[in-house]
Amino acid sequence: MIKQLGRYEVMSELGQGAMGVVYKARDPLIDRIVAIKTINLGMEQEDQEEYEARFYQEAKAAGRLNHPNIVTIYDVGKSEDIAYIAMEFLQGRELRDVLREDGQMPVSRVLDVVAQVASGLAYAHEHEIVHRDVKPSNIMVIRDGHVKITDFGIARMASSAIRTQTGMVLGSPKYMSPEQVLGKALDRRSDIFSLGVMLYEMLTREAPFTGENINAIMYQTLNSVPLAPSILNCDVPEMLNFIVAKALAKDVEDRYQNANDFAADLRACRDRLPHVDPLQRTAEKKSVGVSGERVEIIDEIEQPALGLSRVFDSNDATMRLAAMTTAPEEVDQLAKTLKMAIPGAREMQSTIKPLVVTPAVQQVASVKPVARPVPVNPVSRPATSVRTKPVAPSGGINFKRVFLLLALLFTVIFALYYR
């Protein structure tokens, strides 16, 4: 292991990065611990120039960014055949390791993490920087739950002189956007798609696009519509199905157009989640007092959406999300702009067509709704006046009254007969 990089004293090796070794080091000038990312330039001249240019591009791109959810760059330099970047030393774990070691995250925690990443990406996009390789291994989770985006090594700046060769694909296949797979020009919406893939994987512990090799994964990315997350994780609310679908839309115009909107919807969804420990939600029994009586109620199982439309309609999803999250007057304005009707509660359910109906979905669909007790206002209606028996509908036959009349008639006839 090397002992010195420029003025930095190397303390230990932290691991292998995307383009080289990452070290823990100390800056003796200000006695600060830093992480140093390196790239070995001992290669053929043509490759060296390309990789060195991309490496310094990372420093230039990330060095311009000052955001709580983006790693801070301190310095850049070169020592013999090794170029390096000194950045803030983060005490935490890669999101990839968190998902592998800790198992399924609660939905609320998933939404919080992804919303933070979306906020960081939105800031980078505002500065004309596209990350191009959003994935769990490039997200650091700090001990206090804060997250930071790392590795802008293949980020493309609009003003950069470095251009990806036509057809050359950069990034990780599992998280690539359709336009990235096709080698097309990329913008901020490509990062949004990659983050949508990461969100899906965090919610379900399954990748939305899979295959035995890279070509199979790319084919799935271009042609496959994954199952709704709620089918694989019953804790996922219906609103989140729409958010994921919009992030994973194949056409860039159908996708979220900026990461701030994506983050806002994620936080709105998180704020609507029930604040209950997921381990206590399954068939949890509660005892509720109503008019002096104790009534045992079993929590309703939240019915997941049965799936997403095979042909995802962005405007439709936008209207659905707006109806769930936006003020009525803004929904009216959006409906006029899109020339669409505002979806009602029944439409929100009936217009969602299933891709597949699994046994789990059939079981949920067969659950009968639990009747909720209706509270009584003690001021306007005393408890003694509450009807406890069904009232015959107006215009119907009152069988009790008919029976009494027949009995009275029979008594009169009987009395006259024996008189």
Rosetta blueprint (number, residue, H / E / L):
1 M L
2 I L
3 K L
4 Q E
5 L E
6 G L
7 R L
8 Y E
9 E E
10 V E
11 M E
12 S E
13 E E
14 L E
15 G E
16 Q E
17 G L
18 A L
19 M L
20 G L
21 V E
22 V E
23 Y E
24 K E
25 A E
26 R E
27 D E
28 P L
29 L L
30 I L
31 D L
32 R E
33 I E
34 V E
35 A E
36 I E
37 K E
38 T E
39 I E
40 N E
41 L L
42 G L
43 M L
44 E L
45 Q H
46 E H
47 D H
48 Q H
49 E H
50 E H
51 Y H
52 E H
53 A H
54 R H
55 F H
56 Y H
57 Q H
58 E H
59 A H
60 K H
61 A H
62 A H
63 G H
64 R L
65 L L
66 N L
67 H L
68 P L
69 N L
70 I E
71 V L
72 T L
73 I E
74 Y E
75 D E
76 V E
77 G E
78 K E
79 S E
80 E L
81 D L
82 I E
83 A E
84 Y E
85 I E
86 A E
87 M E
88 E E
89 F L
90 L L
91 Q L
92 G E
93 R E
94 E E
95 L H
96 R H
97 D H
98 V H
99 L H
100 R H
101 E H
102 D H
103 G L
104 Q L
105 M L
106 P L
107 V H
108 S H
109 R H
110 V H
111 L H
112 D H
113 V H
114 V H
115 A H
116 Q H
117 V H
118 A H
119 S H
120 G H
121 L H
122 A H
123 Y H
124 A H
125 H H
126 E H
127 H L
128 E L
129 I E
130 V E
131 H L
132 R L
133 D L
134 V L
135 K L
136 P H
137 S H
138 N H
139 I E
140 M E
141 V E
142 I E
143 R L
144 D L
145 G L
146 H L
147 V E
148 K E
149 I E
150 T L
151 D L
152 F L
153 G L
154 I L
155 A L
156 R E
157 M E
158 A L
159 S L
160 S L
161 A L
162 I L
163 R L
164 T L
165 Q L
166 T L
167 G L
168 M L
169 V L
170 L L
171 G L
172 S L
173 P H
174 K H
175 Y H
176 M L
177 S L
178 P H
179 E H
180 Q H
181 V H
182 L L
183 G L
184 K L
185 A L
186 L L
187 D L
188 R H
189 R H
190 S H
191 D H
192 I H
193 F H
194 S H
195 L H
196 G H
197 V H
198 M H
199 L H
200 Y H
201 E H
202 M H
203 L H
204 T H
205 R L
206 E L
207 A L
208 P L
209 F L
210 T L
211 G L
212 E L
213 N L
214 I H
215 N H
216 A H
217 I H
218 M H
219 Y H
220 Q H
221 T H
222 L H
223 N H
224 S L
225 V L
226 P L
227 L L
228 A L
229 P H
230 S H
231 I H
232 L H
233 N L
234 C L
235 D L
236 V L
237 P L
238 E H
239 M H
240 L H
241 N H
242 F H
243 I H
244 V H
245 A H
246 K H
247 A H
248 L L
249 A L
250 K L
251 D L
252 V H
253 E H
254 D H
255 R L
256 Y L
257 Q L
258 N L
259 A H
260 N H
261 D H
262 F H
263 A H
264 A H
265 D H
266 L H
267 R H
268 A H
269 C H
270 R H
271 D H
272 R L
273 L L
274 P L
275 H L
276 V L
277 D L
278 P H
279 L H
280 Q H
281 R H
282 T L
283 A L
284 E L
285 K E
286 K E
287 S E
288 V E
289 G E
290 V E
291 S L
292 G L
293 E E
294 R E
295 V E
296 E E
297 I E
298 I E
299 D L
300 E L
301 I L
302 E L
303 Q L
304 P L
305 A L
306 L L
307 G L
308 L L
309 S L
310 R L
311 V L
312 F L
313 D L
314 S H
315 N H
316 D H
317 A H
318 T H
319 M H
320 R H
321 L H
322 A H
323 A H
324 M H
325 T H
326 T L
327 A L
328 P H
329 E H
330 E H
331 V H
332 D H
333 Q H
334 L H
335 A H
336 K H
337 T H
338 L H
339 K L
340 M L
341 A L
342 I L
343 P L
344 G L
345 A H
346 R H
347 E H
348 M H
349 Q H
350 S H
351 T L
352 I L
353 K L
354 P L
355 L L
356 V L
357 V L
358 T L
359 P H
360 A H
361 V H
362 Q H
363 Q H
364 V H
365 A H
366 S L
367 V L
368 K L
369 P L
370 V L
371 A L
372 R L
373 P L
374 V L
375 P L
376 V L
377 N L
378 P L
379 V L
380 S L
381 R L
382 P L
383 A H
384 T H
385 S H
386 V L
387 R L
388 T L
389 K L
390 P L
391 V L
392 A L
393 P L
394 S L
395 G L
396 G L
397 I L
398 N L
399 F H
400 K H
401 R H
402 V H
403 F H
404 L H
405 L H
406 L H
407 A H
408 L H
409 L H
410 F H
411 T H
412 V H
413 I H
414 F H
415 A H
416 L H
417 Y H
418 Y L
419 R L
